[in-house]
Structures are given as structure tokens and as C-alpha cells.
Amino acid sequence: MKTIRVVAAIIHKDGKIFATQRGYGAYKDYWEFPGGKIEPDETPEAALIREIKEELNTTISVERFLMTVEYDYPEFHLSMDCYWCSILEGHLDLVEHESAMWLSKEHIREINWLPADLLVVNRIESENRPVRILFVCHGNICRSPMAEFVMKDMIHKRGLDDLFEIASAATSREEIGNPVYPPARRKLAEHGISCSGHHARQMTKANYDGYDFIIGMDNANIRNILRITGGDPDHKISLLLDHTERAGQEVADPWYTGNFDETWIDVAQGCEALLEKLKGSES
């Protein structure tokens, strides 16, 4: 059976998903995610940007990979790479489609989807909540709030705010209620990042179920996190720098070193690597 490779855009805006209706062929009037065939020597991302420009007269940003759908239609085997996307420029003009609509996730099953696209709908429903990340250090006034606000800044600049929830906490009670340590606050401010409103809090055992990733700054943090959670059966706990090429290394503790430049580098590298890994993940 012939295999056809295509790409599809899950275009989201204000919590809604964009769907298009076919106006031709055997599946006329069925609904699908817009996209099209991948040309030779073309990356899926480049194909998607080209196809959406041709089909909808719109420029999109390809944000992250969602899934690959493999489906056997009577005439061919479809291999469809699907990506979360957002609009950069344009008004989604219907150049090729019969109709289109924006659907909230609560109403996403109220239309007649193509069989392959229905598999994507199933996946979208399973992604009904954002990825939740908790950064943890000893006191929650230096390294973990720096990681929290650096990651929030990176996510906001990429337009991914609705896909992630970020927080931080301490393993101890020593600084509960205190704001970010002034030198850490100044280092964030140097990079245009505010941490106003933060007050140190202690993580709890319940946080293990509430977060998808629990990220410690050093090995002592990891030991204390495990003491609080009672274990890590779902493999959620890791060092921040484990997500970089410096796996196993610890984020420098400025409370002892006084070197907030070094800590900034460690935190920024760790957050960038973690975010890129999550954007490219299927899960």
C-alpha cells in the first residue's frame, strides 16, 4: 500500500482549536486539521508553514511536535506529523476549504472528523491540562525561584503560556514567607525578569501528584525531595542540569559562593534545555 506523508497544524488561540472542512473528494464535508503533503527535501516544519500559507493565506509559528498518526485508508497509508501552532500574521482566509471554525476542547467532538484526525482529537483531549513543573531548592529564595521566573520568561516569549504551569518550593521551612533573596532578585532584574509577589513555601508530599516534573538544584535537594515524597515511582524527580549535556552536575549555590553570575548561567542553561526537551516530547 502506498504511504503518503503529510503534516497537520493544530492552530490554537484563546483556548480554542482551528478546524477546516473539506469541500471535495471522497471525504467531502468531513473536518480535518489544515496541512498537506511534505515535498522532497522539505522538513515537516517547513512544509507546514508553506501549506498553511497556501491554504489559509496565513503565516504560522510551529511551536512543538504533538504526535505522528499512522492510519490505513482504503486507498493508501497515511503518515501524518502533527504540530501545535499559533498565528503570526494573517486572518485564516479559506482558499481551499469549504468552511472552518474555532472549537473549544469541550465541543471538539461535535463535528464529523476524518478518521485519522479523530486520533489527533483523542490526543488533544489527553493534553487537556498544561505541563506542570516544580523547581525546588533548600530555601526557595535563590535558585528555585530564579529557575521558576527564568522558565516563565522563556515560555512567555515563545507564546507557550497556556501549555505550562511553573512554580517553585523549598525542602526546608527556614525561609517560609520570605521574598526572593535581594542579589537573586537583582540578577533577574538585570535580564528584565520580575519576581515580585514571590514568597518562599515548602513543598509537600501532595506536590508529587500535582506536578509532572519536580526539578532539584543539587543532590542534597534530591535526597530531601525523596524524603518528602517517599519515593519516585513515576520518575518525575531530576536535577535541573540533568536535562543538559552536563548531566549529574549541580546548580551552583550562590548562598555559599556569592557568585550569582555562575548561578544565572546554570539556571538559564538548564531551563532552556528542559523547555526544548518538553517542546519536542510526544508525552
LODO-389857 format. One record per residue (C-alpha): x negated, z, y negated; residue number from 1; residue in three letters. Coordinates in Angstrom, 3 decimals. Example, Ala and Ser with C-alpha at 12.3 -4.5 7.8 and 13.67 -1.06 7.14 Angstrom:
// LODO-389857
R     east       up    north seq type
R  -12.300    7.800    4.500   1  ALA
R  -13.670    7.140    1.060   2  SER
// end
This chain:
// LODO-389857
R     east       up    north seq type
R    0.000    0.000    0.000   1  MET
R   -1.317   -0.907   -3.437   2  LYS
R   -2.338    2.010   -5.681   3  THR
R   -1.582    1.886   -9.397   4  ILE
R   -3.462    4.312  -11.666   5  ARG
R   -1.665    5.391  -14.806   6  VAL
R   -1.770    8.136  -17.427   7  VAL
R    1.086   10.109  -18.951   8  ALA
R    1.347   12.135  -22.147   9  ALA
R    3.196   15.439  -22.234  10  ILE
R    3.642   15.464  -26.000  11  ILE
R    4.697   18.888  -27.260  12  HIS
R    5.861   20.108  -30.646  13  LYS
R    7.570   23.340  -31.700  14  ASP
R    8.087   24.356  -28.083  15  GLY
R    9.721   21.043  -27.079  16  LYS
R    8.607   18.167  -24.838  17  ILE
R    8.989   14.448  -25.657  18  PHE
R   10.692   12.208  -23.063  19  ALA
R   11.355    8.458  -23.090  20  THR
R   13.999    6.373  -21.301  21  GLN
R   13.157    3.148  -19.508  22  ARG
R   15.083    0.073  -20.632  23  GLY
R   14.051   -2.333  -17.869  24  TYR
R   13.236   -2.750  -14.182  25  GLY
R   14.427   -1.080  -11.003  26  ALA
R   14.380    2.324  -12.669  27  TYR
R   16.210    1.308  -15.844  28  LYS
R   17.796    4.271  -17.666  29  ASP
R   15.569    6.795  -15.867  30  TYR
R   13.498    9.138  -18.028  31  TRP
R    9.714    9.480  -17.994  32  GLU
R    6.725   10.773  -19.902  33  PHE
R    5.210    7.981  -22.018  34  PRO
R    1.947    6.378  -20.936  35  GLY
R    0.714    3.413  -18.958  36  GLY
R   -1.989    1.773  -16.862  37  LYS
R   -5.682    2.570  -17.110  38  ILE
R   -7.723   -0.543  -17.849  39  GLU
R  -11.072   -1.200  -16.088  40  PRO
R  -13.956    0.851  -17.566  41  ASP
R  -11.456    2.913  -19.591  42  GLU
R  -11.298    6.706  -19.401  43  THR
R   -7.865    8.266  -18.818  44  PRO
R   -8.002    9.890  -22.260  45  GLU
R   -8.838    6.609  -23.989  46  ALA
R   -6.108    4.826  -22.033  47  ALA
R   -3.564    7.425  -23.083  48  LEU
R   -4.451    7.172  -26.773  49  ILE
R   -4.232    3.361  -26.571  50  ARG
R   -0.952    3.327  -24.637  51  GLU
R    0.825    5.757  -26.961  52  ILE
R   -0.342    3.784  -29.970  53  LYS
R    1.034    0.584  -28.400  54  GLU
R    4.289    2.095  -27.093  55  GLU
R    5.185    4.515  -29.871  56  LEU
R    3.046    3.452  -32.853  57  ASN
R    1.632    6.977  -32.870  58  THR
R   -1.861    8.488  -32.770  59  THR
R   -2.142   11.490  -30.470  60  ILE
R   -4.697   14.175  -29.680  61  SER
R   -5.338   14.593  -25.952  62  VAL
R   -5.618   18.367  -25.566  63  GLU
R   -6.078   19.210  -21.906  64  ARG
R   -5.546   17.932  -18.388  65  PHE
R   -2.400   19.165  -16.634  66  LEU
R   -2.271   17.555  -13.189  67  MET
R   -2.555   14.376  -11.114  68  THR
R    0.660   13.176   -9.474  69  VAL
R    0.408   11.208   -6.229  70  GLU
R    3.730    9.572   -5.320  71  TYR
R    4.783    6.771   -2.971  72  ASP
R    7.346    4.422   -4.470  73  TYR
R    8.720    1.712   -2.129  74  PRO
R    6.539   -0.964   -3.737  75  GLU
R    3.313    0.939   -4.478  76  PHE
R    1.467    4.262   -4.506  77  HIS
R    1.311    5.868   -7.958  78  LEU
R   -1.632    7.995   -9.085  79  SER
R   -0.756    9.465  -12.482  80  MET
R   -3.077   11.668  -14.575  81  ASP
R   -1.060   13.856  -16.945  82  CYS
R   -2.310   15.478  -20.145  83  TYR
R   -0.904   17.848  -22.737  84  TRP
R   -0.960   16.028  -26.082  85  CYS
R    0.026   16.543  -29.709  86  SER
R    0.784   14.160  -32.571  87  ILE
R   -1.963   13.422  -35.067  88  LEU
R   -0.281   10.621  -37.028  89  GLU
R    2.931    8.635  -36.763  90  GLY
R    6.641    9.112  -36.118  91  HIS
R    7.085    8.111  -32.447  92  LEU
R    8.682    4.708  -33.044  93  ASP
R   10.393    3.236  -29.964  94  LEU
R    8.535   -0.052  -29.466  95  VAL
R    9.200   -0.435  -25.718  96  GLU
R   11.648    2.270  -24.645  97  HIS
R   15.450    2.361  -24.651  98  GLU
R   15.747    5.867  -26.052  99  SER
R   13.842    9.122  -26.487 100  ALA
R   14.473   12.802  -27.066 101  MET
R   12.801   16.161  -27.578 102  TRP
R   13.672   18.671  -24.850 103  LEU
R   13.211   22.411  -24.761 104  SER
R   11.958   23.733  -21.435 105  LYS
R   15.370   25.331  -20.883 106  GLU
R   17.012   21.878  -20.950 107  HIS
R   14.257   19.816  -19.373 108  ILE
R   16.260   19.178  -16.172 109  ARG
R   19.347   17.877  -17.919 110  GLU
R   18.209   14.245  -17.747 111  ILE
R   17.558   11.881  -14.822 112  ASN
R   13.777   11.830  -14.382 113  TRP
R   11.777    9.290  -12.433 114  LEU
R   10.781   10.868   -9.090 115  PRO
R    7.076   11.092   -9.931 116  ALA
R    7.783   12.511  -13.393 117  ASP
R   10.042   15.144  -11.866 118  LEU
R    6.934   16.571  -10.174 119  LEU
R    5.435   16.966  -13.646 120  VAL
R    8.592   18.750  -14.790 121  VAL
R    8.135   21.200  -11.920 122  ASN
R    4.597   21.893  -13.087 123  ARG
R    5.613   22.314  -16.718 124  ILE
R    8.184   24.899  -15.694 125  GLU
R    5.485   26.806  -13.827 126  SER
R    3.481   26.818  -17.074 127  GLU
R    6.349   28.428  -18.929 128  ASN
R    4.117   31.118  -20.410 129  ARG
R    0.732   30.909  -22.146 130  PRO
R   -2.580   31.812  -20.534 131  VAL
R   -3.284   35.474  -21.310 132  ARG
R   -6.858   36.670  -21.885 133  ILE
R   -8.026   40.246  -22.475 134  LEU
R  -11.562   40.834  -23.777 135  PHE
R  -12.954   44.275  -23.000 136  VAL
R  -15.943   46.356  -24.114 137  CYS
R  -16.689   50.082  -24.293 138  HIS
R  -15.093   50.980  -27.637 139  GLY
R  -13.153   47.884  -28.774 140  ASN
R  -14.714   47.923  -32.233 141  ILE
R  -17.618   45.438  -31.843 142  CYS
R  -18.000   42.898  -29.070 143  ARG
R  -14.492   42.626  -27.610 144  SER
R  -12.705   42.267  -30.991 145  PRO
R  -15.365   39.737  -32.030 146  MET
R  -14.541   37.761  -28.872 147  ALA
R  -10.797   38.158  -29.490 148  GLU
R  -10.896   36.778  -33.032 149  PHE
R  -13.503   34.099  -32.307 150  VAL
R  -11.360   32.800  -29.450 151  MET
R   -8.204   32.924  -31.579 152  LYS
R  -10.005   30.935  -34.276 153  ASP
R  -11.172   28.287  -31.774 154  MET
R   -7.690   27.989  -30.294 155  ILE
R   -6.050   27.671  -33.712 156  HIS
R   -8.475   24.965  -34.858 157  LYS
R   -7.644   22.942  -31.732 158  ARG
R   -3.898   23.346  -32.225 159  GLY
R   -3.509   25.278  -28.968 160  LEU
R   -1.881   28.451  -30.315 161  ASP
R    1.214   28.100  -28.136 162  ASP
R   -0.857   27.807  -24.944 163  LEU
R   -2.806   31.079  -25.143 164  PHE
R   -2.351   34.784  -25.862 165  GLU
R   -5.528   36.677  -26.725 166  ILE
R   -6.160   40.418  -27.072 167  ALA
R   -8.927   42.975  -26.638 168  SER
R   -9.263   46.568  -25.472 169  ALA
R  -11.702   49.374  -24.673 170  ALA
R  -12.608   51.075  -21.427 171  THR
R  -13.052   54.399  -23.279 172  SER
R  -10.969   56.452  -25.701 173  ARG
R  -13.834   57.111  -28.130 174  GLU
R  -12.717   54.746  -30.887 175  GLU
R   -8.948   54.579  -30.300 176  ILE
R   -7.164   53.639  -33.538 177  GLY
R  -10.327   52.670  -35.412 178  ASN
R  -10.741   49.257  -37.092 179  PRO
R  -13.466   46.750  -36.291 180  VAL
R  -16.943   48.153  -36.971 181  TYR
R  -17.944   47.037  -40.514 182  PRO
R  -21.045   44.994  -39.544 183  PRO
R  -18.978   43.144  -36.906 184  ALA
R  -16.229   42.574  -39.472 185  ARG
R  -18.774   41.174  -41.927 186  ARG
R  -20.250   38.859  -39.276 187  LYS
R  -16.805   37.445  -38.514 188  LEU
R  -16.106   37.039  -42.239 189  ALA
R  -19.338   35.037  -42.627 190  GLU
R  -17.699   32.441  -40.372 191  HIS
R  -14.348   32.559  -42.139 192  GLY
R  -12.657   34.694  -39.469 193  ILE
R  -10.440   37.655  -40.355 194  SER
R   -9.909   40.614  -38.030 195  CYS
R   -7.557   42.522  -40.290 196  SER
R   -4.963   44.676  -38.606 197  GLY
R   -7.032   45.356  -35.509 198  HIS
R   -7.151   48.910  -34.183 199  HIS
R   -9.019   49.894  -31.047 200  ALA
R   -6.929   50.562  -27.958 201  ARG
R   -7.710   51.447  -24.372 202  GLN
R   -6.883   49.100  -21.515 203  MET
R   -4.611   50.369  -18.750 204  THR
R   -4.075   49.618  -15.095 205  LYS
R   -0.914   47.703  -16.045 206  ALA
R   -3.055   45.222  -18.003 207  ASN
R   -4.262   43.797  -14.711 208  TYR
R   -0.824   42.333  -14.007 209  ASP
R   -0.241   41.388  -17.642 210  GLY
R   -3.327   39.196  -18.123 211  TYR
R   -4.675   36.134  -16.314 212  ASP
R   -8.300   36.772  -17.293 213  PHE
R   -9.985   40.103  -18.039 214  ILE
R  -13.394   39.471  -19.596 215  ILE
R  -16.057   42.186  -19.888 216  GLY
R  -19.119   42.036  -22.112 217  MET
R  -21.629   43.764  -19.793 218  ASP
R  -21.934   45.122  -16.266 219  ASN
R  -21.063   48.667  -17.338 220  ALA
R  -17.788   47.292  -18.763 221  ASN
R  -17.061   45.560  -15.462 222  ILE
R  -17.609   48.774  -13.500 223  ARG
R  -15.279   50.668  -15.840 224  ASN
R  -12.660   47.910  -15.758 225  ILE
R  -12.674   48.047  -11.964 226  LEU
R  -12.332   51.823  -12.112 227  ARG
R   -9.263   51.453  -14.333 228  ILE
R   -7.635   48.641  -12.340 229  THR
R   -8.564   49.944   -8.898 230  GLY
R   -9.997   46.583   -7.850 231  GLY
R   -9.758   42.861   -8.475 232  ASP
R   -7.715   41.281   -5.637 233  PRO
R   -6.771   38.247   -7.774 234  ASP
R  -10.314   37.612   -9.072 235  HIS
R   -9.329   37.955  -12.728 236  LYS
R  -12.334   40.014  -13.871 237  ILE
R  -15.603   38.440  -15.056 238  SER
R  -18.411   38.689  -17.572 239  LEU
R  -17.980   36.546  -20.668 240  LEU
R  -21.306   34.798  -20.117 241  LEU
R  -20.376   34.025  -16.500 242  ASP
R  -18.450   31.099  -17.991 243  HIS
R  -21.636   29.615  -19.471 244  THR
R  -24.909   28.397  -17.997 245  GLU
R  -26.131   31.984  -18.492 246  ARG
R  -24.005   33.441  -15.693 247  ALA
R  -24.860   37.056  -14.905 248  GLY
R  -26.223   37.827  -18.367 249  GLN
R  -24.673   40.376  -20.704 250  GLU
R  -23.482   40.001  -24.285 251  VAL
R  -25.982   41.860  -26.469 252  ALA
R  -24.572   45.202  -27.637 253  ASP
R  -25.092   45.446  -31.422 254  PRO
R  -24.197   49.146  -31.388 255  TRP
R  -27.669   49.696  -29.965 256  TYR
R  -29.592   46.604  -31.101 257  THR
R  -28.172   46.325  -34.629 258  GLY
R  -28.549   42.561  -34.195 259  ASN
R  -25.123   41.097  -34.901 260  PHE
R  -26.548   37.571  -35.145 261  ASP
R  -27.538   37.728  -31.470 262  GLU
R  -24.134   39.095  -30.510 263  THR
R  -22.402   36.366  -32.503 264  TRP
R  -24.339   33.683  -30.596 265  ILE
R  -23.481   35.237  -27.226 266  ASP
R  -19.790   35.642  -28.079 267  VAL
R  -19.431   32.159  -29.576 268  ALA
R  -21.132   30.514  -26.585 269  GLN
R  -19.039   32.476  -24.123 270  GLY
R  -15.733   31.782  -25.853 271  CYS
R  -16.478   28.087  -26.259 272  GLU
R  -17.388   27.702  -22.584 273  ALA
R  -14.377   29.710  -21.421 274  LEU
R  -11.983   27.690  -23.565 275  LEU
R  -13.392   24.361  -22.370 276  GLU
R  -13.089   25.540  -18.773 277  LYS
R   -9.466   26.569  -19.271 278  LEU
R   -8.568   23.342  -21.063 279  LYS
R   -9.924   21.343  -18.136 280  GLY
R   -8.378   23.502  -15.440 281  SER
R   -5.421   22.446  -13.327 282  GLU
R   -4.299   26.013  -12.817 283  SER
// end
